[in-house]
Each structure stands twice: as C-alpha cells, then as structure tokens.
C-alpha cells in the first residue's frame, strides 16, 4: 500500500506560478512511475503530466506543454509539478498517482492504470 499526500495548491493570479509536491509513504518509491491529473468541477479527470520511475522519461498534456514541468526526487519520495504561466482554465483539483512495476521508461496517461491516488490539492487561478 502506498499513501500519497499532495501539497502546494492555492490561489494565484493568471500568469503566476505554483509548485505542487506529492510525498509517498513507501521506501520503494523509486519502483513507481508517477502521474499528475486534474479535475475541474463538472468535468472528467484529465491527464496533466507523468514521469517514469527513473525520471528519464516525461510526458505532458498538450494543454500544459511548455508551461509545466514534472520532476522527482527518489531520495525524498517526492514528485513535483512546477506550473508556470498559469491560466484560469488550469483551475482544478490536482491529484498525484502512482503505478508500480514497469520498465524504466514507462509512463501512463490513463487514470485506470494507476494503482494509488492522493487526496488532491486545489489550484485556483484568478483572471
């Protein structure tokens, strides 16, 4: 079992930045590929970014490409989502997720492929 705890959300003006963090409870954090998803009110959960367990492979949704970066520190059991040039349409609850047991370059865009989820952190971008 893996527990994931997100933090770093908040209220920011359009054009601003935030960094989300997700801390995992397991010592074998490095076995897990990680992803960030978001869900706005009345909308389905959507993929934002993913990173392989090695950190060597990353993938981003087109809507955030060039503005968001994902990174991880396996020594700290933490994955980060740096969000720059935020837009009102980025407003959502952001969730991190973990999936175990794939190759060093594996990333997934599909929510159902993830094994564990955090509780989410709210990001609100004002215009």
BAMIPA-509231 format. One record per residue: chain; x, y, z of N, C-alpha, C in turn. Coordinates in steps of 0.02 Angstrom, whole numbers, plus 50000, padded with zeros to 5 digits. Example, Ala and Ser with C-alpha at 12.3 -4.5 7.8 and 13.67 -1.06 7.14 Angstrom:
2
bavo	n_xx	n_yy	n_zz	ca_xx	ca_yy	ca_zz	c_xx	c_yy	c_zz
A	50660	49716	50390	50615	49775	50390	50660	49835	50390
A	50642	49888	50354	50684	49947	50357	50645	50002	50394
//
This chain:
127
bavo	n_xx	n_yy	n_zz	ca_xx	ca_yy	ca_zz	c_xx	c_yy	c_zz
A	50042	49940	50000	50000	50000	50000	50044	50062	50000
A	50024	50111	49961	50061	50174	49956	50013	50231	49972
A	50033	50273	50017	49994	50334	50030	50028	50393	49998
A	49989	50434	49964	50014	50492	49929	49981	50554	49958
A	50022	50604	49973	49996	50666	50002	50021	50725	49961
A	49973	50760	49930	49990	50819	49890	49989	50882	49933
A	50027	50931	49912	50027	50996	49943	50050	51048	49892
A	50041	51112	49910	50066	51165	49868	50013	51202	49827
A	49951	51178	49830	49898	51213	49794	49882	51279	49827
A	49840	51318	49793	49819	51382	49821	49789	51426	49768
A	49781	51489	49786	49752	51539	49741	49809	51581	49712
A	49809	51589	49646	49861	51627	49612	49829	51666	49555
A	49858	51722	49539	49834	51760	49482	49858	51730	49416
A	49821	51743	49363	49842	51720	49297	49912	51746	49282
A	49952	51701	49253	50022	51718	49239	50069	51698	49295
A	50042	51680	49352	50083	51662	49409	50106	51590	49406
A	50140	51569	49461	50169	51502	49465	50153	51469	49531
A	50152	51404	49529	50146	51363	49589	50188	51301	49580
A	50210	51272	49636	50242	51206	49633	50204	51159	49679
A	50178	51107	49650	50145	51055	49688	50195	51001	49707
A	50185	50972	49766	50226	50917	49789	50182	50858	49806
A	50208	50799	49798	50172	50738	49817	50222	50692	49850
A	50210	50678	49914	50255	50636	49953	50223	50567	49960
A	50263	50516	49947	50240	50446	49952	50266	50414	50015
A	50226	50368	50041	50242	50337	50105	50291	50280	50099
A	50297	50251	50040	50337	50191	50032	50411	50205	50020
A	50455	50164	50050	50527	50171	50039	50545	50152	49968
A	50503	50110	49936	50517	50088	49868	50486	50135	49817
A	50483	50199	49834	50454	50249	49790	50484	50245	49720
A	50547	50229	49716	50581	50227	49652	50556	50172	49606
A	50514	50126	49632	50484	50074	49591	50423	50098	49553
A	50400	50159	49568	50337	50183	49542	50345	50238	49491
A	50312	50230	49434	50301	50286	49389	50247	50330	49420
A	50252	50395	49409	50206	50442	49441	50171	50485	49389
A	50111	50506	49407	50074	50550	49362	50037	50603	49401
A	50023	50657	49367	49980	50711	49393	49918	50715	49347
A	49861	50719	49380	49798	50727	49345	49761	50786	49377
A	49709	50809	49343	49670	50863	49373	49596	50853	49355
A	49554	50882	49397	49482	50877	49384	49450	50943	49403
A	49419	50974	49354	49382	51036	49365	49309	51019	49378
A	49272	51063	49411	49201	51050	49425	49162	51034	49362
A	49125	50979	49364	49083	50960	49308	49120	50928	49251
A	49185	50916	49260	49224	50886	49206	49256	50821	49229
A	49277	50780	49181	49310	50718	49197	49383	50731	49217
A	49410	50684	49254	49480	50689	49272	49523	50683	49209
A	49573	50728	49203	49614	50728	49143	49688	50724	49161
A	49725	50694	49115	49797	50687	49123	49831	50755	49117
A	49882	50765	49158	49921	50826	49155	49994	50810	49136
A	50026	50767	49176	50097	50751	49165	50114	50685	49197
A	50167	50654	49173	50189	50590	49201	50265	50586	49197
A	50293	50546	49242	50366	50536	49244	50380	50464	49260
A	50429	50435	49226	50447	50365	49239	50482	50359	49306
A	50489	50297	49330	50520	50289	49396	50593	50311	49396
A	50625	50306	49339	50695	50328	49334	50701	50404	49329
A	50646	50437	49311	50648	50509	49298	50672	50526	49228
A	50690	50475	49190	50719	50487	49124	50668	50500	49069
A	50606	50487	49083	50554	50497	49033	50496	50536	49063
A	50474	50587	49027	50418	50627	49049	50370	50637	48991
A	50308	50652	49009	50257	50664	48957	50208	50715	48984
A	50183	50758	48939	50138	50811	48960	50077	50815	48915
A	50022	50835	48943	49964	50851	48903	49980	50912	48860
A	49950	50915	48801	49963	50971	48756	49945	51038	48789
A	49894	51037	48831	49870	51099	48861	49920	51130	48910
A	49968	51091	48934	50016	51117	48983	50087	51115	48958
A	50098	51087	48900	50165	51080	48873	50198	51148	48866
A	50260	51153	48889	50296	51216	48887	50284	51261	48947
A	50233	51245	48987	50218	51286	49047	50231	51246	49111
A	50219	51181	49109	50226	51139	49169	50287	51094	49160
A	50319	51079	49216	50372	51029	49217	50359	50980	49274
A	50380	50918	49265	50373	50867	49316	50442	50841	49332
A	50454	50830	49396	50519	50803	49417	50508	50761	49479
A	50559	50724	49498	50553	50682	49558	50620	50679	49593
A	50616	50669	49658	50674	50658	49700	50662	50593	49737
A	50690	50539	49712	50677	50473	49742	50705	50467	49813
A	50756	50505	49828	50783	50504	49896	50734	50534	49946
A	50690	50578	49922	50641	50611	49965	50571	50582	49955
A	50565	50531	49913	50499	50501	49899	50449	50554	49875
A	50472	50600	49834	50430	50656	49814	50431	50668	49739
A	50373	50683	49712	50366	50705	49643	50338	50776	49644
A	50362	50816	49597	50344	50887	49594	50310	50903	49528
A	50267	50952	49530	50238	50980	49469	50247	51056	49474
A	50291	51082	49432	50302	51153	49430	50257	51182	49376
A	50216	51231	49395	50167	51259	49349	50181	51333	49340
A	50198	51352	49280	50213	51422	49263	50159	51448	49215
A	50156	51513	49209	50110	51546	49163	50040	51518	49170
A	50018	51515	49232	49953	51485	49246	49896	51525	49214
A	49844	51488	49194	49785	51516	49162	49723	51498	49203
A	49670	51537	49197	49609	51519	49233	49585	51449	49218
A	49596	51426	49157	49574	51358	49139	49616	51303	49172
A	49669	51320	49206	49707	51272	49245	49675	51259	49314
A	49624	51297	49330	49590	51289	49394	49560	51219	49399
A	49578	51183	49452	49555	51114	49461	49583	51087	49527
A	49558	51029	49546	49591	50990	49598	49644	50947	49563
A	49705	50951	49589	49760	50913	49560	49776	50853	49603
A	49783	50796	49570	49796	50732	49603	49861	50702	49579
A	49899	50674	49624	49955	50633	49602	49935	50560	49608
A	49968	50518	49568	49952	50448	49565	50016	50408	49552
A	50014	50345	49573	50073	50301	49568	50054	50235	49536
A	50097	50210	49494	50088	50144	49464	50154	50107	49469
A	50149	50043	49489	50208	50003	49505	50227	49955	49450
A	50291	49942	49446	50313	49881	49413	50317	49882	49338
A	50344	49936	49310	50354	49937	49238	50425	49957	49223
A	50443	49959	49160	50511	49974	49140	50531	50045	49157
A	50596	50058	49151	50624	50121	49174	50598	50181	49135
A	50572	50169	49076	50546	50225	49036	50471	50230	49035
A	50437	50189	49073	50365	50185	49071	50331	50246	49100
A	50283	50273	49063	50238	50324	49089	50168	50305	49065
A	50118	50328	49100	50049	50314	49080	50008	50378	49082
A	49964	50385	49033	49918	50441	49029	49848	50421	49052
A	49839	50357	49069	49773	50329	49081	49759	50322	49155
A	49710	50356	49182	49697	50352	49254	49686	50281	49280
A	49652	50239	49242	49637	50171	49266	49699	50128	49273
A	49754	50148	49245	49816	50109	49250	49854	50123	49315
A	49833	50174	49351	49868	50192	49413	49839	50154	49472
A	49884	50135	49518	49865	50094	49574	49845	50135	49636
A	49876	50192	49644	49866	50231	49706	49856	50305	49687
A	49815	50338	49728	49798	50408	49717	49803	50447	49782
A	49822	50510	49776	49818	50556	49833	49749	50586	49839
A	49742	50628	49889	49676	50657	49904	49663	50721	49864
A	49713	50748	49833	49706	50807	49790	49722	50871	49826
A	49741	50921	49787	49754	50988	49812	49723	51038	49763
A	49689	51088	49790	49652	51135	49748	49700	51188	49720
A	49694	51200	49656	49729	51255	49623	49676	51301	49592
A	49678	51364	49610	49630	51412	49583	49669	51470	49552
A	49656	51482	49488	49690	51536	49452	49639	51590	49436
A	49650	51649	49462	49604	51704	49450	49626	51745	49390
A	49577	51772	49356	49592	51811	49295	49603	51884	49311
//
